[in-house]
Amino acid sequence: MFKGFYTAASGMLAQQRRTEMLTNNMANSNTPGYKADQSAVRTFPDLLQQTVDTYSQNGKTTKSTIGSLGTGVYMQEAIPTFAQGDITQTDLKTDIALVNINVPGDDNNTAGSIFFNIQDANGETKYTRNGNFTLDGQGYLTTGSGLYVLDENNERIQLPDDNFTVSNEGILTSSAGDAYRLGVSYTADPKSLVKEGDGLFRAEDGQALESAYTAGGVSFQLKQNFLESSNVDASRTMTDMMSAYRSFEANQKILQAYDKSMDKAANEIGKV
């Protein structure tokens, strides 16, 4: 009886965590460049049930298989999906979108991905698809949260004003005539990146990603006055949230049934 109790409880925990992930996706459905998470739900190993029979005459022991017993499920991980979101025109010069043309993946036919290079508060290089940039008080090109946008040499970009242009090849030209090339990195296996807050990713092994400009077979464009939208499918996310809620509710009813059974066993059968 208690084995089933824990199995139902594990199902509730898995669906609760899945609901939290889906809620976060929905909350970021309007965040530029946001990459939706997908859950991977796995089962715990099944237990093989057997009986052990001992014959009194010769002490011989035999085993017979009853069957397997499921031990529950768990949400193993949340995996971002790197499909490109819609490209939306904003007419803001500080908005820049990365547009994939041909971004090959690894040997498993997984599509690769490209990212802007960003410097975080600790001076480390992080990566993002969110091109909703701005200029800070000193004229540095930054993200909306104040992190520095880097050029291809991993240097900060300082501009006299927001009257600059960005070509399809990533060349940023200021009003003073200074030219920079925006830092864009490429990975053939984006699932190896670790997702952090504020739309940032970091390399799991700590090694810098290679430049997308020199990576073989990679082609892309940068579009000024445009933003890449979130790739969250709002209608599908709502459907998945309802499904997770119904699964949670079903496991909850199973727990209530077990609770009533244990109550009867302890307070009624135990009196006999």
N, C-alpha and C positions, 0 to 999 in steps of 0.2 A: 504493500500500500504506500509506504513512504517513498519508494522508488518513483512511483508515478507522481507523487507530490512534488518531488524535486524536478522531474521532467517538465511538468507544467510551469513551475516557477522559472526554469531556464528559458522557456518560450516567452514568458512575460518580459523578462529582462532583455531578451534579444529584440523583441518588438518595441520596447521602450526606447532602446538605443537607436533603432532604425527610425523611429518617429522623430527623435531629436535631430538626427542627421537630415531627414526630409524637411523638418521645420527650418533648419538653417539654410537649406537650399532655397526654400520659398522666400525666406527673409532677404536673400541676396539675389532674387530674380531680376532686380533692376540695378545691380551693381556692375559697372562696366568691367568686362574681362573675366568675370567670375566663372569658375569651372565647377560644375555641379559634382557632388559626391554620389557614388553608387555603393550600396552595401553588398558585402559578401557574407552570407549566412551559411554556416557549416554545422554539421551534426557531430556530437561527441561519438566516440567509438561505441558500437553496440556491444552489449554483454551477451555471451553465449550461455544459455541456461541448459544445465544437464542434471540428470538424477544419478545417484550413486547407489547401487544395490549390492549387498553382500550376502552370499549364500552361507548359511550356518554350517553345512556339512563339510565343505572343503575350504571355506574362507575365501572363495573366489569373488572378486569384485568386478562388476560390470558397470558400464556407463551408457546411458541412453540420452539422446539429445531431445530437449523439449522445444527449443527455438531461441531466437534472439530477442533481446529487450533493448529498446531505444533508451538512451540516457539523456536526451535533450538536445538543444541547439544553442548556438552562440553566434553573435555577430563578430566575425573575425577581424574585419577592417573596413574602413571607408576609402574607396578608391576614386580619385577624381577622373572625370572623363574630359579629354582635351579637345573634343570637337569644337570647331570654331563657331562663335556666336555670330549673329547678324551684324552687319556693318551699317551703322546709323550716322547720318550727317548731322553735325551740331553747329557748324560754321564758327567754331571757336579755334583760333590759331594754336592754342596750346593743347588741343585734343589731337592725338595721333593714334591711328589704328594699324595693327599688324595684319596683313592679309596673306594667308597661305596660298601659294600657287602650286608648288610641288615640294612637299616636306616628307621625304621618305622615312620609314621607320626601321626597326631592327629586323633580324632574321625571322621573327615570329609574325611578320606582316602587320605589326602594330604601327600606326601612324606616328611620326615624330612630331615635334612641336618647336616653336621659336618663341623667344621671350625678350622683353626689354631688360637691360642690366640696371639694377638699382643698388645704391649703397645704403645700408641700414644704419641705425644709430651707433652701432659698434664698429662701423667701418668695413663690414663684411659685404660681399657682393651677393645679392639676392636677385630673384627673377620674377617678372610679372607680365601679365597680358593686359593689364589695366593701363591704357594710355591717356587717362584723364589727368593731364599734367597742369602745372601752374608755375608762376615765377614767385619766389619768395622776396623778402625785402631787400636782399642783396643782389637780386637778378639771377639767382641760380634756378635752373629748371628742376622742379621737384614733383613728387607725387602729391596727391591731395593731403596726405598726412605729414608732409614735410621731408620725406626721404629723397636724397639726391638721385637724379637721373644721370647715368654715366655715358660717356662716348665710347668708341671702340677701343680706346686705350685705357678704359676704366678711370677716366678723369671726369670731374664734375664740369658741367656746362654752365658758364656764366654769360648772360646776355644783357645788353644795354636796355632793352625793352621787349615787349611781346610782338614787335613788328618783324617777325622772322618767317622764313619759308622752309619747308621740308620737302625734298624731292622724293620720288618713288623709290630711289635707291638709298634713302636714308641720310642724304646730305642736308644738314641744317645750316642755313645761311642767315646770319644776323643782319640787322639794319646797318651795322658798321662794316659789313663785308666779310666778317670772320666766318669761317666754315668749320663745321664739326660733322663727324659721322656718328649718328646715334648707335650706341652699343646694342647689338642684337645677338643673342646666343641661341644655339641649336642643340637639341638632344634627340637621339634616335629612340630613346626609351623614356618618355616623360613620366611613366609610372614609377620610375626609380627616384623621382624628386619627392621631397618631403614638403607637405603643404603646411604653411604657417598662416597666421592671421594677416588681415589687411591685404588679401589677394597675393601674397608673396609665396615663393617656393625657394627651396635651397637644395643643393646637391647632397644626396645622402652620404656620399663618401668624402664630402668636403672639397672635392676638386672642381675647379672652374669649368664651366661648359665651353665648348669650342665656339668660335665665331661663326655665325650663320652666313656671313659674307664669303667665307672661304670654304665652307663645308661642301663636299662634293654632292652634286645633284639637288641641292636646296635652292629653291627660287621663291621669292616673296616680294611684296611691295609694302611701303609705308604710305598711308594716306592721311594728310593733314586735314583738319576740320571734320574728322570722322572719329567715331568710337566703336570698338567692338562690344556688343551687348553681352550680357550673361547668356550662357548656353542652357540655362534651366528651362525645361518644358513645364510651365506652370500647371497645365491641365493634367499631365501625366503625374506630376508630383502630388497633386491633390488626390488623384485616384490611388496612388501608392500609400498616401497617408491614411486614407479611409481603410484600405486593405490591412495596413499595420494595426490600426485601431481595432478592427474587427477580430484580428488574430489575437491581440492582447485580451480583448473581452472574452473570447472563447476560452482561452487558458485560465482566465479569472474564474469563469463558471466551473471549470474542472476543479480548481482549487477549493471553491466553495463546496462542491460535492464531496471532495476528500475530507474536508473539515467536518461536514455533517456525519460522514461515515465514521471518522475517528471519535467524534462526540458520542455517537450511538454505541460504539465498541467499548468506550471507557465508562459510560454512565448507565447503559442498559444491559449489554451482554455481560459486563463485568460484575453485575449484581447477582447473576444466576449462579 
